[in-house]
């Protein structure tokens, strides 16, 4: 099992849930015979919404998750 940890500032919970959903979306590329090992993780790119400077737009991701139905049930 590999654990992913963000570099720099801690992520908002809603933005982290967005990133988890994007990783799960890529699950079909990595099956039993072609596992997502540490080496493949390091070479992989996760596509995220970008802000004006090209950096990930964490606020937009958090707003998106907060706007989904049942988003209040995500955080207790």
PQR file with spaces between the fields and no chain letter, atoms N, CA, C, O and H, PARSE charges and radii, in Angstrom:
ATOM       1  N    UNK     1       0.837   -1.166    0.000 -0.4000 1.5000
ATOM       2  CA   UNK     1       0.000    0.000    0.000 -0.0000 2.0000
ATOM       3  C    UNK     1       0.888    1.237    0.000  0.5500 1.7000
ATOM       4  O    UNK     1       1.852    1.316    0.761 -0.5500 1.4000
ATOM       5  N    UNK     2       0.567    2.183   -0.840 -0.4000 1.5000
ATOM       6  CA   UNK     2       1.307    3.432   -0.907 -0.0000 2.0000
ATOM       7  C    UNK     2       0.446    4.562   -0.365  0.5500 1.7000
ATOM       8  O    UNK     2      -0.758    4.609   -0.620 -0.5500 1.4000
ATOM       9  H    UNK     2      -0.217    2.119   -1.458  0.4000 1.0000
ATOM      10  N    UNK     3       1.053    5.459    0.371 -0.4000 1.5000
ATOM      11  CA   UNK     3       0.355    6.592    0.958 -0.0000 2.0000
ATOM      12  C    UNK     3       0.816    7.847    0.238  0.5500 1.7000
ATOM      13  O    UNK     3       2.015    8.091    0.100 -0.5500 1.4000
ATOM      14  H    UNK     3       2.031    5.420    0.578  0.4000 1.0000
ATOM      15  N    UNK     4      -0.140    8.639   -0.217 -0.4000 1.5000
ATOM      16  CA   UNK     4       0.183    9.900   -0.885 -0.0000 2.0000
ATOM      17  C    UNK     4       0.015   11.037    0.105  0.5500 1.7000
ATOM      18  O    UNK     4      -0.999   11.119    0.798 -0.5500 1.4000
ATOM      19  H    UNK     4      -1.114    8.441   -0.105  0.4000 1.0000
ATOM      20  N    UNK     5       1.006   11.915    0.174 -0.4000 1.5000
ATOM      21  CA   UNK     5       0.930   13.068    1.051 -0.0000 2.0000
ATOM      22  C    UNK     5       1.243   14.308    0.233  0.5500 1.7000
ATOM      23  O    UNK     5       2.199   14.309   -0.542 -0.5500 1.4000
ATOM      24  H    UNK     5       1.830   11.849   -0.388  0.4000 1.0000
ATOM      25  N    UNK     6       0.455   15.366    0.391 -0.4000 1.5000
ATOM      26  CA   UNK     6       0.715   16.592   -0.384 -0.0000 2.0000
ATOM      27  C    UNK     6       1.946   17.321    0.147  0.5500 1.7000
ATOM      28  O    UNK     6       2.233   17.297    1.344 -0.5500 1.4000
ATOM      29  H    UNK     6      -0.322   15.366    1.021  0.4000 1.0000
ATOM      30  N    UNK     7       2.656   17.962   -0.756 -0.4000 1.5000
ATOM      31  CA   UNK     7       3.792   18.799   -0.377 -0.0000 2.0000
ATOM      32  C    UNK     7       3.274   20.195   -0.059  0.5500 1.7000
ATOM      33  O    UNK     7       2.232   20.606   -0.570 -0.5500 1.4000
ATOM      34  H    UNK     7       2.423   17.982   -1.728  0.4000 1.0000
ATOM      35  N    UNK     8       3.988   20.914    0.772 -0.4000 1.5000
ATOM      36  CA   UNK     8       3.636   22.296    1.045 -0.0000 2.0000
ATOM      37  C    UNK     8       2.489   22.417    2.027  0.5500 1.7000
ATOM      38  O    UNK     8       2.402   21.669    3.001 -0.5500 1.4000
ATOM      39  H    UNK     8       4.834   20.580    1.188  0.4000 1.0000
ATOM      40  N    UNK     9       1.608   23.374    1.757 -0.4000 1.5000
ATOM      41  CA   UNK     9       0.482   23.656    2.646 -0.0000 2.0000
ATOM      42  C    UNK     9      -0.482   22.478    2.690  0.5500 1.7000
ATOM      43  O    UNK     9      -0.652   21.777    1.692 -0.5500 1.4000
ATOM      44  H    UNK     9       1.679   23.981    0.966  0.4000 1.0000
ATOM      45  N    UNK    10      -1.110   22.256    3.832 -0.4000 1.5000
ATOM      46  CA   UNK    10      -2.090   21.170    3.912 -0.0000 2.0000
ATOM      47  C    UNK    10      -3.307   21.480    3.038  0.5500 1.7000
ATOM      48  O    UNK    10      -3.704   22.636    2.889 -0.5500 1.4000
ATOM      49  H    UNK    10      -0.972   22.825    4.642  0.4000 1.0000
ATOM      50  N    UNK    11      -3.886   20.430    2.466 -0.4000 1.5000
ATOM      51  CA   UNK    11      -5.043   20.591    1.597 -0.0000 2.0000
ATOM      52  C    UNK    11      -6.323   20.710    2.405  0.5500 1.7000
ATOM      53  O    UNK    11      -6.460   20.126    3.480 -0.5500 1.4000
ATOM      54  H    UNK    11      -3.564   19.491    2.587  0.4000 1.0000
ATOM      55  N    UNK    12      -7.254   21.477    1.865 -0.4000 1.5000
ATOM      56  CA   UNK    12      -8.608   21.512    2.386 -0.0000 2.0000
ATOM      57  C    UNK    12      -9.212   20.123    2.182  0.5500 1.7000
ATOM      58  O    UNK    12      -8.906   19.462    1.190 -0.5500 1.4000
ATOM      59  H    UNK    12      -7.143   21.952    0.992  0.4000 1.0000
ATOM      60  N    UNK    13     -10.061   19.672    3.098 -0.4000 1.5000
ATOM      61  CA   UNK    13     -10.643   18.339    3.003 -0.0000 2.0000
ATOM      62  C    UNK    13     -11.387   18.150    1.691  0.5500 1.7000
ATOM      63  O    UNK    13     -11.287   17.092    1.071 -0.5500 1.4000
ATOM      64  H    UNK    13     -10.310   20.209    3.904  0.4000 1.0000
ATOM      65  N    UNK    14     -12.131   19.162    1.261 -0.4000 1.5000
ATOM      66  CA   UNK    14     -12.912   19.047    0.033 -0.0000 2.0000
ATOM      67  C    UNK    14     -12.010   18.958   -1.201  0.5500 1.7000
ATOM      68  O    UNK    14     -12.313   18.215   -2.134 -0.5500 1.4000
ATOM      69  H    UNK    14     -12.212   20.022    1.765  0.4000 1.0000
ATOM      70  N    UNK    15     -10.918   19.700   -1.213 -0.4000 1.5000
ATOM      71  CA   UNK    15      -9.970   19.618   -2.329 -0.0000 2.0000
ATOM      72  C    UNK    15      -9.300   18.246   -2.351  0.5500 1.7000
ATOM      73  O    UNK    15      -9.067   17.683   -3.420 -0.5500 1.4000
ATOM      74  H    UNK    15     -10.671   20.304   -0.455  0.4000 1.0000
ATOM      75  N    UNK    16      -8.991   17.711   -1.171 -0.4000 1.5000
ATOM      76  CA   UNK    16      -8.384   16.379   -1.095 -0.0000 2.0000
ATOM      77  C    UNK    16      -9.355   15.312   -1.604  0.5500 1.7000
ATOM      78  O    UNK    16      -8.936   14.354   -2.255 -0.5500 1.4000
ATOM      79  H    UNK    16      -9.181   18.168   -0.302  0.4000 1.0000
ATOM      80  N    UNK    17     -10.642   15.470   -1.311 -0.4000 1.5000
ATOM      81  CA   UNK    17     -11.640   14.528   -1.818 -0.0000 2.0000
ATOM      82  C    UNK    17     -11.730   14.599   -3.342  0.5500 1.7000
ATOM      83  O    UNK    17     -11.946   13.579   -3.997 -0.5500 1.4000
ATOM      84  H    UNK    17     -10.981   16.248   -0.782  0.4000 1.0000
ATOM      85  N    UNK    18     -11.567   15.786   -3.905 -0.4000 1.5000
ATOM      86  CA   UNK    18     -11.557   15.942   -5.362 -0.0000 2.0000
ATOM      87  C    UNK    18     -10.376   15.182   -5.956  0.5500 1.7000
ATOM      88  O    UNK    18     -10.532   14.485   -6.958 -0.5500 1.4000
ATOM      89  H    UNK    18     -11.392   16.615   -3.373  0.4000 1.0000
ATOM      90  N    UNK    19      -9.204   15.307   -5.352 -0.4000 1.5000
ATOM      91  CA   UNK    19      -8.015   14.611   -5.839 -0.0000 2.0000
ATOM      92  C    UNK    19      -8.217   13.096   -5.729  0.5500 1.7000
ATOM      93  O    UNK    19      -7.826   12.352   -6.628 -0.5500 1.4000
ATOM      94  H    UNK    19      -9.077   15.874   -4.538  0.4000 1.0000
ATOM      95  N    UNK    20      -8.823   12.644   -4.637 -0.4000 1.5000
ATOM      96  CA   UNK    20      -9.110   11.206   -4.482 -0.0000 2.0000
ATOM      97  C    UNK    20     -10.027   10.714   -5.595  0.5500 1.7000
ATOM      98  O    UNK    20      -9.829    9.625   -6.133 -0.5500 1.4000
ATOM      99  H    UNK    20      -9.141   13.249   -3.907  0.4000 1.0000
ATOM     100  N    UNK    21     -11.021   11.511   -5.934 -0.4000 1.5000
ATOM     101  CA   UNK    21     -11.941   11.124   -7.004 -0.0000 2.0000
ATOM     102  C    UNK    21     -11.218   11.045   -8.343  0.5500 1.7000
ATOM     103  O    UNK    21     -11.503   10.161   -9.151 -0.5500 1.4000
ATOM     104  H    UNK    21     -11.181   12.396   -5.496  0.4000 1.0000
ATOM     105  N    UNK    22     -10.285   11.962   -8.582 -0.4000 1.5000
ATOM     106  CA   UNK    22      -9.537   11.935   -9.841 -0.0000 2.0000
ATOM     107  C    UNK    22      -8.622   10.712   -9.904  0.5500 1.7000
ATOM     108  O    UNK    22      -8.446   10.124  -10.971 -0.5500 1.4000
ATOM     109  H    UNK    22     -10.054   12.680   -7.926  0.4000 1.0000
ATOM     110  N    UNK    23      -8.048   10.331   -8.785 -0.4000 1.5000
ATOM     111  CA   UNK    23      -7.199    9.133   -8.750 -0.0000 2.0000
ATOM     112  C    UNK    23      -8.053    7.896   -8.992  0.5500 1.7000
ATOM     113  O    UNK    23      -7.652    7.002   -9.738 -0.5500 1.4000
ATOM     114  H    UNK    23      -8.191   10.808   -7.918  0.4000 1.0000
ATOM     115  N    UNK    24      -9.219    7.836   -8.372 -0.4000 1.5000
ATOM     116  CA   UNK    24     -10.109    6.689   -8.582 -0.0000 2.0000
ATOM     117  C    UNK    24     -10.591    6.617  -10.024  0.5500 1.7000
ATOM     118  O    UNK    24     -10.826    5.528  -10.546 -0.5500 1.4000
ATOM     119  H    UNK    24      -9.544    8.562   -7.766  0.4000 1.0000
ATOM     120  N    UNK    25     -10.740    7.765  -10.667 -0.4000 1.5000
ATOM     121  CA   UNK    25     -11.168    7.805  -12.066 -0.0000 2.0000
ATOM     122  C    UNK    25     -10.134    7.118  -12.969  0.5500 1.7000
ATOM     123  O    UNK    25     -10.491    6.537  -13.994 -0.5500 1.4000
ATOM     124  H    UNK    25     -10.550    8.650  -10.242  0.4000 1.0000
ATOM     125  N    UNK    26      -8.879    7.186  -12.595 -0.4000 1.5000
ATOM     126  CA   UNK    26      -7.797    6.576  -13.365 -0.0000 2.0000
ATOM     127  C    UNK    26      -7.613    5.098  -13.040  0.5500 1.7000
ATOM     128  O    UNK    26      -6.722    4.455  -13.596 -0.5500 1.4000
ATOM     129  H    UNK    26      -8.589    7.658  -11.762  0.4000 1.0000
ATOM     130  N    UNK    27      -8.425    4.558  -12.165 -0.4000 1.5000
ATOM     131  CA   UNK    27      -8.270    3.171  -11.710 -0.0000 2.0000
ATOM     132  C    UNK    27      -8.312    2.173  -12.861  0.5500 1.7000
ATOM     133  O    UNK    27      -7.619    1.157  -12.825 -0.5500 1.4000
ATOM     134  H    UNK    27      -9.149    5.080  -11.714  0.4000 1.0000
ATOM     135  N    UNK    28      -9.113    2.452  -13.874 -0.4000 1.5000
ATOM     136  CA   UNK    28      -9.251    1.491  -14.974 -0.0000 2.0000
ATOM     137  C    UNK    28      -7.953    1.291  -15.740  0.5500 1.7000
ATOM     138  O    UNK    28      -7.787    0.272  -16.410 -0.5500 1.4000
ATOM     139  H    UNK    28      -9.676    3.278  -13.903  0.4000 1.0000
ATOM     140  N    UNK    29      -7.033    2.241  -15.656 -0.4000 1.5000
ATOM     141  CA   UNK    29      -5.744    2.097  -16.339 -0.0000 2.0000
ATOM     142  C    UNK    29      -4.823    1.119  -15.623  0.5500 1.7000
ATOM     143  O    UNK    29      -3.917    0.555  -16.237 -0.5500 1.4000
ATOM     144  H    UNK    29      -7.169    3.069  -15.111  0.4000 1.0000
ATOM     145  N    UNK    30      -5.048    0.914  -14.334 -0.4000 1.5000
ATOM     146  CA   UNK    30      -4.156    0.083  -13.528 -0.0000 2.0000
ATOM     147  C    UNK    30      -4.941   -1.100  -12.988  0.5500 1.7000
ATOM     148  O    UNK    30      -5.679   -0.972  -12.011 -0.5500 1.4000
ATOM     149  H    UNK    30      -5.784    1.372  -13.835  0.4000 1.0000
ATOM     150  N    UNK    31      -4.780   -2.246  -13.624 -0.4000 1.5000
ATOM     151  CA   UNK    31      -5.501   -3.444  -13.238 -0.0000 2.0000
ATOM     152  C    UNK    31      -4.561   -4.390  -12.503  0.5500 1.7000
ATOM     153  O    UNK    31      -3.441   -4.018  -12.151 -0.5500 1.4000
ATOM     154  H    UNK    31      -4.180   -2.350  -14.417  0.4000 1.0000
ATOM     155  N    UNK    32      -5.016   -5.592  -12.279 -0.4000 1.5000
ATOM     156  CA   UNK    32      -4.231   -6.557  -11.508 -0.0000 2.0000
ATOM     157  C    UNK    32      -2.861   -6.806  -12.128  0.5500 1.7000
ATOM     158  O    UNK    32      -1.868   -6.874  -11.404 -0.5500 1.4000
ATOM     159  H    UNK    32      -5.925   -5.894  -12.565  0.4000 1.0000
ATOM     160  N    UNK    33      -2.784   -6.942  -13.435 -0.4000 1.5000
ATOM     161  CA   UNK    33      -1.516   -7.221  -14.086 -0.0000 2.0000
ATOM     162  C    UNK    33      -0.641   -5.993  -14.275  0.5500 1.7000
ATOM     163  O    UNK    33       0.564   -6.115  -14.497 -0.5500 1.4000
ATOM     164  H    UNK    33      -3.590   -6.887  -14.023  0.4000 1.0000
ATOM     165  N    UNK    34      -1.241   -4.813  -14.189 -0.4000 1.5000
ATOM     166  CA   UNK    34      -0.515   -3.554  -14.395 -0.0000 2.0000
ATOM     167  C    UNK    34      -0.821   -2.645  -13.214  0.5500 1.7000
ATOM     168  O    UNK    34      -1.568   -1.675  -13.336 -0.5500 1.4000
ATOM     169  H    UNK    34      -2.219   -4.714  -14.009  0.4000 1.0000
ATOM     170  N    UNK    35      -0.225   -2.980  -12.055 -0.4000 1.5000
ATOM     171  CA   UNK    35      -0.529   -2.265  -10.818 -0.0000 2.0000
ATOM     172  C    UNK    35       0.126   -0.896  -10.781  0.5500 1.7000
ATOM     173  O    UNK    35       1.127   -0.636  -11.448 -0.5500 1.4000
ATOM     174  H    UNK    35       0.382   -3.768  -11.956  0.4000 1.0000
ATOM     175  N    UNK    36      -0.476   -0.030   -9.975 -0.4000 1.5000
ATOM     176  CA   UNK    36       0.032    1.328   -9.802 -0.0000 2.0000
ATOM     177  C    UNK    36       1.070    1.308   -8.690  0.5500 1.7000
ATOM     178  O    UNK    36       0.782    1.677   -7.551 -0.5500 1.4000
ATOM     179  H    UNK    36      -1.289   -0.241   -9.433  0.4000 1.0000
ATOM     180  N    UNK    37       2.274    0.877   -9.030 -0.4000 1.5000
ATOM     181  CA   UNK    37       3.358    0.759   -8.065 -0.0000 2.0000
ATOM     182  C    UNK    37       3.955    2.136   -7.778  0.5500 1.7000
ATOM     183  O    UNK    37       3.595    3.128   -8.412 -0.5500 1.4000
ATOM     184  H    UNK    37       2.508    0.578   -9.955  0.4000 1.0000
ATOM     185  N    UNK    38       4.861    2.176   -6.823 -0.4000 1.5000
ATOM     186  CA   UNK    38       5.504    3.447   -6.457 -0.0000 2.0000
ATOM     187  C    UNK    38       6.208    4.079   -7.654  0.5500 1.7000
ATOM     188  O    UNK    38       6.140    5.293   -7.847 -0.5500 1.4000
ATOM     189  H    UNK    38       5.152    1.370   -6.308  0.4000 1.0000
ATOM     190  N    UNK    39       6.876    3.267   -8.449 -0.4000 1.5000
ATOM     191  CA   UNK    39       7.587    3.795   -9.611 -0.0000 2.0000
ATOM     192  C    UNK    39       6.606    4.386  -10.631  0.5500 1.7000
ATOM     193  O    UNK    39       6.867    5.446  -11.200 -0.5500 1.4000
ATOM     194  H    UNK    39       6.931    2.281   -8.293  0.4000 1.0000
ATOM     195  N    UNK    40       5.487    3.706  -10.859 -0.4000 1.5000
ATOM     196  CA   UNK    40       4.486    4.226  -11.797 -0.0000 2.0000
ATOM     197  C    UNK    40       3.806    5.460  -11.236  0.5500 1.7000
ATOM     198  O    UNK    40       3.453    6.368  -11.989 -0.5500 1.4000
ATOM     199  H    UNK    40       5.275    2.845  -10.397  0.4000 1.0000
ATOM     200  N    UNK    41       3.615    5.507   -9.916 -0.4000 1.5000
ATOM     201  CA   UNK    41       3.031    6.701   -9.297 -0.0000 2.0000
ATOM     202  C    UNK    41       3.907    7.921   -9.552  0.5500 1.7000
ATOM     203  O    UNK    41       3.407    9.002   -9.865 -0.5500 1.4000
ATOM     204  H    UNK    41       3.902    4.770   -9.305  0.4000 1.0000
ATOM     205  N    UNK    42       5.212    7.740   -9.416 -0.4000 1.5000
ATOM     206  CA   UNK    42       6.140    8.860   -9.599 -0.0000 2.0000
ATOM     207  C    UNK    42       6.137    9.366  -11.039  0.5500 1.7000
ATOM     208  O    UNK    42       6.398   10.545  -11.283 -0.5500 1.4000
ATOM     209  H    UNK    42       5.618    6.862   -9.162  0.4000 1.0000
ATOM     210  N    UNK    43       5.845    8.487  -11.990 -0.4000 1.5000
ATOM     211  CA   UNK    43       5.821    8.898  -13.402 -0.0000 2.0000
ATOM     212  C    UNK    43       4.446    9.373  -13.850  0.5500 1.7000
ATOM     213  O    UNK    43       4.319    9.969  -14.919 -0.5500 1.4000
ATOM     214  H    UNK    43       5.633    7.530  -11.792  0.4000 1.0000
ATOM     215  N    UNK    44       3.409    9.117  -13.042 -0.4000 1.5000
ATOM     216  CA   UNK    44       2.041    9.450  -13.431 -0.0000 2.0000
ATOM     217  C    UNK    44       1.760   10.933  -13.253  0.5500 1.7000
ATOM     218  O    UNK    44       2.393   11.622  -12.453 -0.5500 1.4000
ATOM     219  H    UNK    44       3.513    8.633  -12.173  0.4000 1.0000
ATOM     220  N    UNK    45       0.800   11.393  -14.019 -0.4000 1.5000
ATOM     221  CA   UNK    45       0.322   12.762  -13.918 -0.0000 2.0000
ATOM     222  C    UNK    45      -1.168   12.727  -13.630  0.5500 1.7000
ATOM     223  O    UNK    45      -1.925   12.051  -14.326 -0.5500 1.4000
ATOM     224  H    UNK    45       0.286   10.833  -14.669  0.4000 1.0000
ATOM     225  N    UNK    46      -1.586   13.453  -12.608 -0.4000 1.5000
ATOM     226  CA   UNK    46      -3.003   13.571  -12.284 -0.0000 2.0000
ATOM     227  C    UNK    46      -3.457   14.925  -12.800  0.5500 1.7000
ATOM     228  O    UNK    46      -2.929   15.956  -12.383 -0.5500 1.4000
ATOM     229  H    UNK    46      -0.971   14.002  -12.043  0.4000 1.0000
ATOM     230  N    UNK    47      -4.412   14.934  -13.688 -0.4000 1.5000
ATOM     231  CA   UNK    47      -4.886   16.187  -14.276 -0.0000 2.0000
ATOM     232  C    UNK    47      -5.885   16.853  -13.341  0.5500 1.7000
ATOM     233  O    UNK    47      -6.900   16.270  -12.959 -0.5500 1.4000
ATOM     234  H    UNK    47      -4.841   14.097  -14.027  0.4000 1.0000
ATOM     235  N    UNK    48      -5.565   18.097  -12.982 -0.4000 1.5000
ATOM     236  CA   UNK    48      -6.393   18.872  -12.069 -0.0000 2.0000
ATOM     237  C    UNK    48      -6.688   20.231  -12.689  0.5500 1.7000
ATOM     238  O    UNK    48      -5.945   20.686  -13.559 -0.5500 1.4000
ATOM     239  H    UNK    48      -4.740   18.571  -13.292  0.4000 1.0000
ATOM     240  N    UNK    49      -7.767   20.888  -12.254 -0.4000 1.5000
ATOM     241  CA   UNK    49      -8.036   22.242  -12.745 -0.0000 2.0000
ATOM     242  C    UNK    49      -6.900   23.182  -12.345  0.5500 1.7000
ATOM     243  O    UNK    49      -6.397   23.122  -11.223 -0.5500 1.4000
ATOM     244  H    UNK    49      -8.371   20.519  -11.548  0.4000 1.0000
ATOM     245  N    UNK    50      -6.510   24.037  -13.265 -0.4000 1.5000
ATOM     246  CA   UNK    50      -5.394   24.951  -13.016 -0.0000 2.0000
ATOM     247  C    UNK    50      -5.894   26.380  -12.892  0.5500 1.7000
ATOM     248  O    UNK    50      -6.883   26.773  -13.511 -0.5500 1.4000
ATOM     249  H    UNK    50      -6.919   24.085  -14.177  0.4000 1.0000
ATOM     250  N    UNK    51      -5.181   27.145  -12.073 -0.4000 1.5000
ATOM     251  CA   UNK    51      -5.475   28.558  -11.899 -0.0000 2.0000
ATOM     252  C    UNK    51      -4.750   29.384  -12.947  0.5500 1.7000
ATOM     253  O    UNK    51      -4.181   28.832  -13.888 -0.5500 1.4000
ATOM     254  H    UNK    51      -4.378   26.825  -11.571  0.4000 1.0000
ATOM     255  N    UNK    52      -4.765   30.702  -12.792 -0.4000 1.5000
ATOM     256  CA   UNK    52      -4.137   31.584  -13.782 -0.0000 2.0000
ATOM     257  C    UNK    52      -2.636   31.357  -13.962  0.5500 1.7000
ATOM     258  O    UNK    52      -2.124   31.527  -15.069 -0.5500 1.4000
ATOM     259  H    UNK    52      -5.228   31.151  -12.028  0.4000 1.0000
ATOM     260  N    UNK    53      -1.931   30.984  -12.921 -0.4000 1.5000
ATOM     261  CA   UNK    53      -0.489   30.779  -13.013 -0.0000 2.0000
ATOM     262  C    UNK    53      -0.099   29.377  -13.438  0.5500 1.7000
ATOM     263  O    UNK    53       1.089   29.083  -13.575 -0.5500 1.4000
ATOM     264  H    UNK    53      -2.347   30.847  -12.022  0.4000 1.0000
ATOM     265  N    UNK    54      -1.075   28.508  -13.650 -0.4000 1.5000
ATOM     266  CA   UNK    54      -0.776   27.137  -14.027 -0.0000 2.0000
ATOM     267  C    UNK    54      -0.716   26.180  -12.857  0.5500 1.7000
ATOM     268  O    UNK    54      -0.617   24.969  -13.053 -0.5500 1.4000
ATOM     269  H    UNK    54      -2.039   28.747  -13.539  0.4000 1.0000
ATOM     270  N    UNK    55      -0.774   26.706  -11.631 -0.4000 1.5000
ATOM     271  CA   UNK    55      -0.788   25.860  -10.443 -0.0000 2.0000
ATOM     272  C    UNK    55      -2.197   25.318  -10.222  0.5500 1.7000
ATOM     273  O    UNK    55      -3.165   25.914  -10.694 -0.5500 1.4000
ATOM     274  H    UNK    55      -0.854   27.690  -11.472  0.4000 1.0000
ATOM     275  N    UNK    56      -2.327   24.194   -9.511 -0.4000 1.5000
ATOM     276  CA   UNK    56      -3.661   23.657   -9.244 -0.0000 2.0000
ATOM     277  C    UNK    56      -4.542   24.671   -8.509  0.5500 1.7000
ATOM     278  O    UNK    56      -4.083   25.349   -7.589 -0.5500 1.4000
ATOM     279  H    UNK    56      -1.541   23.710   -9.127  0.4000 1.0000
ATOM     280  N    UNK    57      -5.786   24.767   -8.915 -0.4000 1.5000
ATOM     281  CA   UNK    57      -6.738   25.696   -8.309 -0.0000 2.0000
ATOM     282  C    UNK    57      -7.492   24.964   -7.203  0.5500 1.7000
ATOM     283  O    UNK    57      -8.576   24.427   -7.430 -0.5500 1.4000
ATOM     284  H    UNK    57      -6.159   24.216   -9.661  0.4000 1.0000
ATOM     285  N    UNK    58      -6.912   24.947   -6.008 -0.4000 1.5000
ATOM     286  CA   UNK    58      -7.470   24.198   -4.890 -0.0000 2.0000
ATOM     287  C    UNK    58      -8.823   24.737   -4.463  0.5500 1.7000
ATOM     288  O    UNK    58      -9.698   23.965   -4.070 -0.5500 1.4000
ATOM     289  H    UNK    58      -6.031   25.384   -5.823  0.4000 1.0000
ATOM     290  N    UNK    59      -9.014   26.062   -4.535 -0.4000 1.5000
ATOM     291  CA   UNK    59     -10.295   26.644   -4.136 -0.0000 2.0000
ATOM     292  C    UNK    59     -11.410   26.210   -5.081  0.5500 1.7000
ATOM     293  O    UNK    59     -12.526   25.948   -4.631 -0.5500 1.4000
ATOM     294  H    UNK    59      -8.303   26.689   -4.855  0.4000 1.0000
ATOM     295  N    UNK    60     -11.134   26.130   -6.369 -0.4000 1.5000
ATOM     296  CA   UNK    60     -12.145   25.690   -7.334 -0.0000 2.0000
ATOM     297  C    UNK    60     -12.523   24.232   -7.086  0.5500 1.7000
ATOM     298  O    UNK    60     -13.694   23.866   -7.190 -0.5500 1.4000
ATOM     299  H    UNK    60     -10.228   26.344   -6.734  0.4000 1.0000
ATOM     300  N    UNK    61     -11.545   23.409   -6.763 -0.4000 1.5000
ATOM     301  CA   UNK    61     -11.829   21.999   -6.478 -0.0000 2.0000
ATOM     302  C    UNK    61     -12.696   21.873   -5.231  0.5500 1.7000
ATOM     303  O    UNK    61     -13.644   21.088   -5.207 -0.5500 1.4000
ATOM     304  H    UNK    61     -10.594   23.706   -6.678  0.4000 1.0000
ATOM     305  N    UNK    62     -12.371   22.648   -4.192 -0.4000 1.5000
ATOM     306  CA   UNK    62     -13.154   22.601   -2.953 -0.0000 2.0000
ATOM     307  C    UNK    62     -14.572   23.107   -3.200  0.5500 1.7000
ATOM     308  O    UNK    62     -15.531   22.536   -2.682 -0.5500 1.4000
ATOM     309  H    UNK    62     -11.601   23.286   -4.212  0.4000 1.0000
ATOM     310  N    UNK    63     -14.715   24.180   -3.991 -0.4000 1.5000
ATOM     311  CA   UNK    63     -16.058   24.699   -4.315 -0.0000 2.0000
ATOM     312  C    UNK    63     -16.869   23.664   -5.071  0.5500 1.7000
ATOM     313  O    UNK    63     -18.066   23.512   -4.824 -0.5500 1.4000
ATOM     314  H    UNK    63     -13.936   24.645   -4.413  0.4000 1.0000
ATOM     315  N    UNK    64     -16.236   22.957   -5.984 -0.4000 1.5000
ATOM     316  CA   UNK    64     -16.933   21.939   -6.762 -0.0000 2.0000
ATOM     317  C    UNK    64     -17.485   20.837   -5.859  0.5500 1.7000
ATOM     318  O    UNK    64     -18.643   20.439   -5.988 -0.5500 1.4000
ATOM     319  H    UNK    64     -15.264   23.081   -6.184  0.4000 1.0000
ATOM     320  N    UNK    65     -16.647   20.348   -4.944 -0.4000 1.5000
ATOM     321  CA   UNK    65     -17.087   19.269   -4.051 -0.0000 2.0000
ATOM     322  C    UNK    65     -18.171   19.771   -3.112  0.5500 1.7000
ATOM     323  O    UNK    65     -19.133   19.051   -2.844 -0.5500 1.4000
ATOM     324  H    UNK    65     -15.707   20.670   -4.839  0.4000 1.0000
ATOM     325  N    UNK    66     -18.033   21.008   -2.602 -0.4000 1.5000
ATOM     326  CA   UNK    66     -19.063   21.557   -1.719 -0.0000 2.0000
ATOM     327  C    UNK    66     -20.396   21.738   -2.452  0.5500 1.7000
ATOM     328  O    UNK    66     -21.452   21.704   -1.819 -0.5500 1.4000
ATOM     329  H    UNK    66     -17.252   21.593   -2.820  0.4000 1.0000
ATOM     330  N    UNK    67     -20.364   21.926   -3.748 -0.4000 1.5000
ATOM     331  CA   UNK    67     -21.563   22.140   -4.532 -0.0000 2.0000
ATOM     332  C    UNK    67     -22.275   20.872   -4.943  0.5500 1.7000
ATOM     333  O    UNK    67     -23.369   20.937   -5.503 -0.5500 1.4000
ATOM     334  H    UNK    67     -19.506   21.954   -4.262  0.4000 1.0000
ATOM     335  N    UNK    68     -21.691   19.732   -4.685 -0.4000 1.5000
ATOM     336  CA   UNK    68     -22.323   18.472   -5.068 -0.0000 2.0000
ATOM     337  C    UNK    68     -23.410   18.093   -4.066  0.5500 1.7000
ATOM     338  O    UNK    68     -23.326   18.456   -2.893 -0.5500 1.4000
ATOM     339  H    UNK    68     -20.802   19.679   -4.231  0.4000 1.0000
ATOM     340  N    UNK    69     -24.431   17.365   -4.522 -0.4000 1.5000
ATOM     341  CA   UNK    69     -25.459   16.925   -3.585 -0.0000 2.0000
ATOM     342  C    UNK    69     -24.843   16.048   -2.484  0.5500 1.7000
ATOM     343  O    UNK    69     -23.913   15.283   -2.740 -0.5500 1.4000
ATOM     344  H    UNK    69     -24.500   17.070   -5.475  0.4000 1.0000
ATOM     345  N    UNK    70     -25.350   16.163   -1.308 -0.4000 1.5000
ATOM     346  CA   UNK    70     -24.911   15.386   -0.142 -0.0000 2.0000
ATOM     347  C    UNK    70     -23.503   15.753    0.314  0.5500 1.7000
ATOM     348  O    UNK    70     -22.883   14.980    1.045 -0.5500 1.4000
ATOM     349  H    UNK    70     -26.106   16.785   -1.100  0.4000 1.0000
ATOM     350  N    UNK    71     -22.982   16.904   -0.092 -0.4000 1.5000
ATOM     351  CA   UNK    71     -21.641   17.272    0.332 -0.0000 2.0000
ATOM     352  C    UNK    71     -21.595   17.563    1.833  0.5500 1.7000
ATOM     353  O    UNK    71     -20.538   17.445    2.453 -0.5500 1.4000
ATOM     354  H    UNK    71     -23.486   17.532   -0.685  0.4000 1.0000
ATOM     355  N    UNK    72     -22.723   17.941    2.417 -0.4000 1.5000
ATOM     356  CA   UNK    72     -22.751   18.178    3.855 -0.0000 2.0000
ATOM     357  C    UNK    72     -22.517   16.883    4.630  0.5500 1.7000
ATOM     358  O    UNK    72     -22.036   16.915    5.763 -0.5500 1.4000
ATOM     359  H    UNK    72     -23.581   18.038    1.913  0.4000 1.0000
ATOM     360  N    UNK    73     -22.850   15.760    4.030 -0.4000 1.5000
ATOM     361  CA   UNK    73     -22.655   14.469    4.703 -0.0000 2.0000
ATOM     362  C    UNK    73     -21.192   14.031    4.688  0.5500 1.7000
ATOM     363  O    UNK    73     -20.822   13.108    5.414 -0.5500 1.4000
ATOM     364  H    UNK    73     -23.240   15.734    3.110  0.4000 1.0000
ATOM     365  N    UNK    74     -20.354   14.678    3.875 -0.4000 1.5000
ATOM     366  CA   UNK    74     -18.944   14.296    3.792 -0.0000 2.0000
ATOM     367  C    UNK    74     -18.170   14.683    5.037  0.5500 1.7000
ATOM     368  O    UNK    74     -17.255   13.974    5.456 -0.5500 1.4000
ATOM     369  H    UNK    74     -20.655   15.428    3.285  0.4000 1.0000
ATOM     370  N    UNK    75     -18.545   15.822    5.632 -0.4000 1.5000
ATOM     371  CA   UNK    75     -17.817   16.341    6.778 -0.0000 2.0000
ATOM     372  C    UNK    75     -18.763   16.355    7.978  0.5500 1.7000
ATOM     373  O    UNK    75     -19.868   16.894    7.908 -0.5500 1.4000
ATOM     374  H    UNK    75     -19.288   16.398    5.292  0.4000 1.0000
ATOM     375  N    UNK    76     -18.325   15.772    9.044 -0.4000 1.5000
ATOM     376  CA   UNK    76     -19.156   15.753   10.260 -0.0000 2.0000
ATOM     377  C    UNK    76     -18.457   16.462   11.358  0.5500 1.7000
ATOM     378  O    UNK    76     -18.986   16.559   12.465 -0.5500 1.4000
ATOM     379  H    UNK    76     -17.427   15.334    9.100  0.4000 1.0000
